[in-house]
Each structure stands twice: as C-alpha cells, then as structure tokens.
Amino acid sequence: MRTALSVVLLAGAWAGAGFPSASAADTPAAPSRAAAPASDGLLTAMQRDLGLTEGQARARLSAEKTATALQPKARHAAGASYGGSWFDPATGDLTVAVTNDKQAAAVRATGAAVRLVTHTEQRLDSVKAKLDKLDAPAGVSSWHVDPRVNKVVIGVVASKQSDNDVQKFIERAEKTGPVTVEHTAEAPRTFSAGTVGGDPYYTGNVRCSIGFSVYGGFVTAGHCGQAGAGVSGWDGSAIGNFQGSSFPGDDYAWVSVGNGWWTVPVVLGWGTVSDQLVRGSNVAPIGASICRSGSTSHWHCGNVLATNDTVNYSQGAVYEMTKTSVCAEPGDSGGSFISGDQAQGVTSGGWGDCASGGETWHQPINEILNRYGLTLHTA
C-alpha cells in the first residue's frame, strides 16, 4: 500500500494519525486535491459511519463550517448568561443556551438558535471543577458539562453502577450541584499498543500514531512516551525525540523531527480514502461530525458528544478532553481527529473497537499548541 500512496504523501512526520509515510529518500509530491473543500476521504467515511449520502455529507460539512464560525460570535452575544452551545445535525443550526430573555434576543440576532436554561456554563464548570478534585473509583468513567441537558453528566460503567464506591462518589457529586448519571458499556482505556512490524512510529516497545504536523515536529498523545525518549518511524529509521510530554492530568506530547524527515499538513487516508489537508484548528461544536485517522483502524467518523470532559483512566484522570462517538483500537493513540479541514485533537483513549463500536476521547489540539508554543503546519 505504501507504494501506491507515495505519489501523494510527503515523507516523514505525518500530520495524520501515525500513518506510514514515504521514506526520507523519496521525492515529495504536492497533494493532488489541494483546493478541495472536503476530501473524498472525509465524504466516504462520513457516508459509511454516519449513514449519509454524499449530498447529505457535503451539506452537513457546509452547515458545520458555518456553525463553527458563528460559535464565538454567539457566545460573545450571550455574555454572562451563556450556558453552552451545540450543533444540531437535524436542523443544521447552532443552538446556544442562555439564562435570560435579554441575551436570547442578542444571540438570535447573530443567526443562532436559542434555548433558555437554568444554569450558566460558568456555574456548571464550577460544579465540574469540584468533581475534578474528588478521587473517582474505577467504575466512574468520566464527567463533563452537557449544555443540552444543562447539567454535569457523570458516566458510570453499567456493570459497576451498584458498586459501593461508585454510589458514594455519586452521592458526593450530587451535593456539588446539578448532575445526572449516564451508563457506559466499558471503562475507557488508552489506545497504545506493543510493537507491530510496519506501523508508523515507535518509542521503546510501544506503537502509537502521529497526530498533526507542527513546525519542527508533530504532536501526539502523552501516554505514548516521556520527554527525551527516542522515536523511530514506520521504516525503523530515527525521527527525533519527545521534547515534552504530560500524562495523566493531560494527554499530550510533541516530538521533534530531523534525520531527513520533515512535516506536511496532511492527515493520511491509508489508501482507502483520499488524504485530507489541514487548514486550521477552529473548534467544532458539540454535535458536529468529526473523523479520526489512526495506524490500526484507519478512517472512522462520528459526532462530538461533549467537551471539557474529565476521563478517569486507570493511570489517573485526564482533564479538558473532548468525547466523541468515533471508534478506535490499540495503536491509534496519538492519531488525528479532524472536522472538515480543521484539526481538532489527538486520540487519547476510549472503550470498544471498530467492529462493535465505542467511544473515544481526544486531547484538543489548541491546548497542546499553546502549552508548548507550537505552530500548526497548515496548507
């Protein structure tokens, strides 16, 4: 497959999710669909994973682009009454929650739909912050603010819902403010994997996936390697070293690129879909479609389910994550989440697999860029 892909793939530290790249000795070629608003890869994956026609996929991407651009304007109009926002695929609208009629009118004037709620986002964020200080048992999978229900949603593994420690956690959580419980099938786990020949990058005996190219290197998941660790590419040649890494608490890292490798603003489609150019990192709203690319399970799509989610891994909690309905598998860790042509984050972990389905969290890209002072490599 690498031979067929080398025509459109530049070598080295891929902006994709740890995909095989051409070797450093190959001659780089310009991507053939540089001006396309949405690659065939995104459209194909959205049709497969979201049950859409090509026309519906194109219309949804267009509506999501409008909603993403509208989101900061509508939030500003809502002011202190802002209760969160989300994209509604059924209507194509961005809906903004507000706590009073005066701000509702101002938000409607921006073109967004409005829902009146009881609690502001600031209030709900303060409740979540209190939960972040609690020690959560293994049966509690995550917690996040959900503007659609105007509460903090606590995920509990269904088989552990009667566990005494889980019940005590819920009781303590209910004393902090408006919370509700939803059941999940499994506990989240990270998606790193042992060494498998021919896959994209390695550190020690761990295989992970490259996230997005930045100038000087690429970003990936923090649980994939510690600062100073060496990184080799799919062909076994040295790429560089982890320059910074944080896990748990966060799940991000960045790797320097050298030794004849270089970076490009591309997410790899693995030959089954076209490669996607990266043009920015505008944050997609809750409800928007999102696609993930990883070295094990390749391209899959789903929806953004929640933002600012705390994920309770066995290694410790990770904060400010984005929850999605996209599946992932071991080896996909660190790989790229993208919405349209906008980088969203790097794969952290989740539950399930791409045969039976599941949920996956990503570490938002803009936090990583800001933390390390990096610049996203864009087309």
Secondary structure, 3 states (H helix, E strand, C coil): CHHHHCCCCCCCECCCCCCCCCCCCCCCCCCCCCCCCCCHHHHHHHHHHHCCCHHHHHHHHHHHHHHHHHHHHHHHHHHHHEEEEEEECCCCEEEEEECCHHHHHHHHHCCCEEEECCCCHHHHHHHHHHHHCCCCCCCEEEEEEECCCCEEEEEEEHHHCCCHHHHHHHHHHHCCCCEEEEEECCCCEECCEECCCCCCEEECCEEECCCEEECCEEEECHHHCCCCCEEECCCCCEEEEEEEEECCECCEEEEECCCCCCECCEECCECCECCEECCECCCCCECCEEEEEECCCEEEEEEEEEEEEEEEECCEEEEEEEEECCCCCCCCCCCEEEECCEEEEEEEEEEEECCCEEEEEEEEHHHHHHHHCCCECCC
